[in-house]
Amino acid sequence: MSTEPTPARRRPSGLGRGLSALLGEVEREQPIEAGELRAEGVRLLPIADIRPHPDQPRRHFDEEKLEELAQSIAERGLLQPIVVRKIGTGYQIVAGERRWRAAQRARLHEVPALVRDLNDTETLEIAIIENIQRADLNAIEEAEAYQRLVSDFGHTQEALGKLVHKSRSHVTNLLRLLDLPGKVRQEVANGNLSMGHARALITAEDPEKLAAEVIKRGLSVRDTEKLARSAKGGTTKERSLKAKPSGDADIVALERQLGDMLGLAVRIAHAGEGGTVTLSYSSLDQLDMICQRLSGERI
């Protein structure tokens, strides 16, 4: 009989069957009547025994909305349970920190909660995805959450899109925001710049300077895109017109055919047995379309 120790089971990358079920449970949290515990597994817990997760992806809570929720809870009670796990002599929030904070403001002594047995990895993964699904994060927080799911948990962008019910291009666009300087990302997190503004600034030569001008002048997203293009010395279309035209009639015809199919300016540089194909776009929407078509995503 072998005495070799049984190897520890490795946690599969991405969502396992159990974690997927738990996420579904979080999504399906059913409202309960104040003072009644109708949902299976829900119990009343002392609010003083509950603590937030230290790595909660959501860092900004809208004070006005939080106060509105607190007033509603004070009048009607907390109608939806939070999800927690047992930690020491108390509990740690897995999903529902905003409701917990509002319940404190409403001076509740107890809150309804679903208590689940989760490890650190499962807890953090659920906390991130639950916030994304509920649209509780600003654009930068959501982008950082996606990046963490990619780097820490091995999710692909396509898998993430399906998991949080968003397109792959949406995930890709948000991840691009992390290429912006810290000051610009902070303006997005503070609500001074929208996601559209931020996307227009990603490829700018001096995004911090342009961001300050956008905020000062109160520019729209369209105006911000124009400002970013002008700072780079003209639009992509204008620069492409200055390019040396192809000399081969067959290449010119192929450029025209591809351009008609894609609705974009196409430039083919053929040399010997190989070459390059350049697609010129004039807006971020066109860039999204290119990415979607190259990845095979339906649009």
Secondary structure, DSSP 8 states (H G I E B T S, - for coil): ------------SS--HHHHHHHHHHHT-----TT---STTEEEEEGGGEE--TT-S-----HHHHHHHHHHHHHH---S-EEEEEETTEEEEEE-HHHHHHHHHTT-SEEEEEE----HHHHHHHHHHHHHHTT-S-HHHHHHHHHHHHHHH---HHHHHHHTT--HHHHHHHHHGGGS-HHHHHHHHTTSS-HHHHHHHTT-SSHHHHHHHHHHHT--HHHHHHHHHHHTTS-HHHHHHTS-----HHHHHHHHHHHHHHTSEEEEEEETTEEEEEEE-SSHHHHHHHHHHHHT---
